[in-house]
Amino acid sequence: MENAQDALREVELAAAAPFVNYPVTPWWYPPLMASFFTAMAAGPVLISQGRGAAGFTLQAAAIIAVSVFYVTHRVRSGTSPRMRSAPREIKHAYRWCFVAFAGSAVVSVAVWMLLGWQFGLSAIFVTTLVMTWAYERVVYPRAVQQVRDRLA
């Protein structure tokens, strides 16, 4: 029976490896994501103001920048973890991220509706920056440590 438990533990360790060994994102990742979401929201505003070329260019630049980051990060890490095999602690961290993004969107839309698009875009940037920083620097590392502690 002990061999079966050891085998199960080894399988769990292998499944957790892409998540616990995933490289830390660089310091500029939260500002990149905040800029991406802000640019994606600002594009339609520019287009509606008759500045279509600027709106499309801004969005294209944001998509290209984030795509380059993800391709580079995937090459550096050697993997792209799949949520199906994620440990429960990591899945919990991802759920926190989605809830935080939803909260960020609600706050940003409320600010946009109350104070106008300029403040709305600022709210998108600030809330996304804070949420991404908290996830990348607090929530995910804590989840990784919980996985390591559990599998130790």
C-alpha positions in Angstrom: 0.0 0.0 0.0 2.9 2.3 0.7 4.1 2.0 -2.8 0.7 3.0 -4.2 0.8 6.1 -1.9 4.3 7.0 -3.1 3.3 6.5 -6.7 0.2 8.8 -6.2 2.4 11.4 -4.5 4.9 11.3 -7.5 2.0 11.8 -9.9 0.8 14.7 -7.9 4.3 16.2 -7.7 4.6 15.9 -11.5 1.2 17.5 -12.1 2.1 20.4 -9.8 5.6 21.0 -11.3 4.6 23.3 -14.1 2.7 25.5 -11.6 5.2 25.6 -8.8 8.3 25.9 -11.1 6.7 28.6 -13.3 9.1 31.5 -13.5 8.2 34.8 -11.7 6.9 37.4 -14.1 9.2 40.5 -14.4 8.5 43.7 -12.4 7.0 45.4 -15.5 4.3 42.7 -16.0 1.6 44.4 -13.9 2.0 47.7 -15.7 2.0 45.8 -19.1 -1.3 44.2 -18.3 -2.8 47.4 -16.9 -1.7 49.2 -20.1 -3.1 46.4 -22.2 -6.6 46.6 -20.7 -6.6 50.4 -20.8 -5.6 50.4 -24.4 -8.3 47.9 -25.3 -10.9 50.2 -23.7 -9.4 53.4 -25.1 -9.4 52.1 -28.7 -13.2 52.4 -29.1 -13.2 55.8 -27.4 -10.7 57.1 -30.0 -12.6 55.5 -32.8 -15.8 57.1 -31.7 -14.1 60.5 -31.6 -13.1 60.1 -35.3 -9.5 59.0 -34.6 -9.9 55.5 -35.9 -6.3 55.0 -37.0 -5.1 55.9 -33.5 -7.6 53.6 -31.9 -6.8 50.6 -34.0 -3.0 51.3 -33.8 -3.2 51.5 -30.0 -5.1 48.2 -29.8 -2.9 46.5 -32.2 0.2 47.6 -30.3 -1.3 46.4 -27.1 -2.1 43.0 -28.5 1.3 42.6 -30.1 3.1 43.6 -26.8 1.2 41.1 -24.7 1.6 38.4 -27.4 5.3 38.9 -27.5 5.5 38.7 -23.7 3.5 35.5 -23.5 5.4 33.8 -26.3 8.7 34.8 -24.7 7.6 33.8 -21.2 6.4 30.4 -22.5 9.7 29.8 -24.2 11.6 30.8 -21.1 9.5 28.6 -18.8 9.4 25.7 -21.3 5.7 25.0 -20.6 2.2 26.5 -20.6 0.4 24.9 -17.7 -3.1 23.6 -18.2 -5.7 24.3 -15.5 -7.1 20.7 -15.7 -4.0 19.4 -13.9 -3.6 22.4 -11.6 -3.4 21.7 -7.9 -6.4 22.9 -5.9 -4.5 25.8 -4.4 -3.6 27.1 -7.8 -7.2 26.8 -9.0 -8.2 28.8 -6.0 -5.7 31.5 -6.9 -7.0 31.6 -10.4 -10.6 31.9 -9.2 -9.4 34.8 -7.0 -7.9 36.4 -10.1 -11.1 36.1 -12.1 -13.2 37.6 -9.2 -10.7 40.4 -8.9 -10.8 41.2 -12.6 -14.6 41.3 -12.4 -14.4 43.6 -9.4 -11.9 45.8 -11.3 -14.3 46.0 -14.3 -17.3 46.9 -12.1 -15.4 49.7 -10.3 -14.0 51.0 -13.6 -17.4 51.0 -15.3 -18.9 52.8 -12.3 -16.2 55.4 -12.4 -16.6 55.7 -16.2 -20.4 56.3 -15.9 -20.1 58.8 -13.0 -17.0 60.8 -14.0 -16.5 60.2 -17.8 -14.2 58.2 -20.0 -11.0 60.0 -18.9 -11.5 58.9 -15.3 -12.8 55.6 -16.4 -9.7 54.8 -18.3 -7.6 55.9 -15.3 -9.7 53.5 -13.1 -9.1 50.7 -15.6 -5.4 51.2 -15.4 -5.2 51.6 -11.6 -7.5 48.8 -10.7 -5.9 46.4 -13.2 -2.5 47.3 -12.0 -3.3 46.7 -8.4 -5.1 43.5 -9.1 -2.4 42.1 -11.3 0.3 43.1 -8.8 -1.6 41.5 -5.9 -2.1 38.3 -7.9 1.4 38.0 -9.2 3.2 39.0 -6.0 1.0 37.8 -3.2 -1.9 35.4 -4.2 0.0 33.1 -6.7 3.2 32.9 -4.7 1.1 32.0 -1.6 -0.7 29.3 -3.5 2.6 27.9 -4.8 3.9 27.8 -1.2 0.8 26.0 -0.1 1.2 23.4 -2.8 4.9 22.9 -1.8 4.0 22.6 1.9 1.2 20.1 1.1 3.4 18.0 -1.1 6.5 18.2 1.1 
